[in-house]
């Protein structure tokens, strides 16, 4: 059985993961430079703002919430709270890498839940579901 909503949710999470990966690449490129120019910092902050908007849209469209396991805060939001990379310390660089790793795990867990739901729905016979609904309507 095909659920268009689940298909759409999977596509939205995959799309966001693609943007998230590109944003991480931009971040890696920035911190690997000897010196970060003002223009580089502006590009980073503009991209971060766009990603934040996409994340807010994803969160509101899918209605998911971070469920803490080992950390209290949503790792994606923590990464997006970064004010800039111009004067980031070594300690914060390490914390940011942990946040990136946690964010990938978090986002992939969301994707996995949707894909599991899709697999469960694929096992249903649409004709059987139709008959069950029709039978339930008749008995009401």
C-alpha positions in Angstrom: 0.0 0.0 0.0 1.4 3.4 -1.0 1.1 6.3 1.5 1.8 9.5 -0.3 2.4 11.3 3.0 5.2 8.8 4.0 6.7 9.0 0.6 6.7 12.8 0.8 8.2 12.7 4.3 11.0 10.4 3.2 11.8 12.7 0.3 11.8 15.8 2.5 14.2 14.2 5.0 16.5 12.9 2.3 16.5 16.4 0.6 17.4 18.0 3.9 20.2 15.5 4.6 21.6 16.4 1.2 21.6 20.1 2.1 23.0 19.3 5.6 25.9 17.4 4.0 26.7 20.3 1.7 26.5 22.7 4.7 28.9 20.4 6.6 31.3 20.5 3.6 31.2 24.3 3.6 31.9 24.3 7.3 34.9 21.9 6.8 36.3 24.1 4.0 36.0 27.1 6.2 37.8 25.7 9.2 40.5 24.2 7.1 41.6 27.6 5.8 44.5 29.5 7.4 42.4 32.7 7.4 38.7 33.1 7.0 37.8 36.2 5.0 34.8 38.4 5.8 33.2 37.3 2.5 33.6 33.6 3.5 32.0 34.2 6.8 29.1 36.0 5.2 28.6 33.1 2.8 28.6 30.7 5.7 26.2 32.7 7.8 23.8 33.2 4.8 23.9 29.5 4.1 23.3 28.7 7.8 20.3 31.0 7.7 18.9 29.2 4.7 19.5 25.8 6.3 17.8 27.0 9.5 14.7 28.0 7.5 14.7 24.5 5.8 15.1 22.8 9.1 12.2 24.8 10.7 10.0 23.9 7.6 11.0 20.2 8.0 10.3 20.2 11.7 6.9 21.8 11.3 5.9 19.7 8.3 6.9 16.4 9.8 6.0 17.3 13.4 9.0 15.5 15.0 10.8 16.4 18.2 14.2 15.6 19.4 14.0 12.9 22.0 17.1 13.1 24.3 19.2 10.0 24.8 22.7 11.2 25.7 22.2 14.9 25.2 19.5 17.3 26.2 19.4 19.5 23.1 18.6 18.9 19.4 22.1 18.6 17.7 20.9 20.2 14.4 19.7 23.3 16.3 23.0 23.4 18.2 25.0 23.5 15.0 22.7 26.1 13.6 23.2 28.2 16.7 26.8 28.8 15.7 27.3 32.5 15.3 30.3 32.2 13.0 33.5 30.4 12.4 35.9 33.3 12.3 37.1 33.1 15.9 36.0 29.6 16.9 38.2 27.9 19.5 39.7 24.4 19.4 37.4 23.3 22.2 34.4 24.6 20.2 35.7 22.9 17.0 35.7 19.6 18.8 32.2 20.1 20.2 31.0 21.1 16.8 32.3 17.9 15.3 30.4 16.0 18.0 27.3 18.0 17.2 27.7 17.2 13.4 28.0 13.5 14.2 25.0 13.5 16.5 22.9 15.5 14.0 23.6 12.9 11.3 22.6 10.1 13.6 19.4 12.1 14.6 18.4 12.9 11.0 19.1 9.4 9.8 17.0 8.0 12.7 14.1 10.1 11.5 14.6 8.8 8.0 14.8 5.2 9.2 11.5 5.6 11.1 9.8 6.8 8.0 11.3 4.0 5.8 10.3 1.4 8.4 6.8 2.8 8.4 6.8 2.6 4.5 8.0 -1.0 4.6 5.2 -1.9 7.0 2.6 -0.3 4.9 4.0 -2.0 1.8 3.1 -5.3 3.3 -0.6 -4.4 3.5 -2.8 -5.5 0.7 -4.8 -2.4 -0.5 -7.8 -4.6 -1.4 -7.9 -6.1 2.1 -7.7 -2.6 3.7 -10.6 -1.5 1.4 -12.7 -4.5 2.4 -12.0 -3.9 6.1 -13.0 -0.3 5.9 -16.2 -1.2 4.0 -17.0 -3.9 6.6 -16.5 -1.4 9.4 -18.8 1.1 7.8 -21.5 -1.4 7.3 -21.4 -2.5 11.0 -21.7 1.0 12.3 
